[in-house]
Amino acid sequence: MTTNMGSLDRVLRLIVGVALIVAPLMNYLGLGASSAVAYTLMTIGGILTLTSVFGVCPLYSLLGIQTKT
């Protein structure tokens, strides 16, 4: 697959993705009582991080969006 994400998009996804993974682990958001919410946030963070690392967003491919210049 060819990359379809620009560098700004990748950096922002990486920052948000890592934050969504780390915040529930640190109980920063006060979500310790609800493990389902914590696991959901970590899953979304993992997806964002992986798409950032590989530079390919499947949703962008489906919609025909390309932020890479």
C-alpha positions in Angstrom: 0.0 0.0 0.0 1.1 3.5 -0.7 1.1 6.1 2.0 -1.8 8.5 2.0 -1.0 10.6 5.1 1.0 13.7 5.3 3.6 14.4 7.9 1.4 16.8 10.0 -1.4 14.3 10.0 1.0 11.5 11.1 2.5 13.6 13.9 -0.9 14.6 15.3 -2.2 11.0 15.1 0.9 9.8 17.0 0.6 12.4 19.7 -3.1 11.7 20.2 -2.7 8.0 19.9 0.0 7.8 22.5 -2.0 10.1 24.8 -5.0 7.8 24.5 -2.9 4.8 25.4 -1.0 6.4 28.3 -3.8 8.4 30.0 -5.9 5.4 31.1 -2.8 3.6 32.3 -1.9 6.6 34.5 -5.6 7.0 35.5 -5.1 10.6 34.4 -8.7 11.0 33.1 -10.2 9.4 36.2 -11.4 6.4 34.2 -10.0 3.7 36.6 -13.5 2.6 37.6 -14.6 1.8 34.1 -12.2 -0.6 32.5 -14.3 -0.9 29.3 -13.8 2.8 28.6 -10.1 2.5 29.3 -9.7 -0.5 27.0 -11.7 1.3 24.3 -9.5 4.4 24.6 -6.3 2.3 24.4 -7.6 0.5 21.3 -8.4 3.7 19.5 -5.0 5.0 20.6 -3.3 1.9 19.2 -5.1 2.2 15.9 -4.1 5.9 15.6 -0.5 5.1 16.5 -0.3 2.2 14.0 -1.8 4.3 11.2 0.7 7.0 12.0 3.7 4.7 12.0 2.8 3.1 8.7 1.4 6.3 7.1 -1.7 4.5 5.7 -5.2 5.2 6.8 -7.7 2.6 5.5 -10.6 5.0 6.0 -8.8 7.6 3.9 -8.4 5.0 1.2 -12.1 4.2 1.2 -13.1 7.8 1.0 -10.4 8.8 -1.5 -8.7 11.3 0.9 -5.0 11.9 0.7 -3.2 14.4 3.0 0.2 13.5 1.6 1.6 16.3 -0.6 
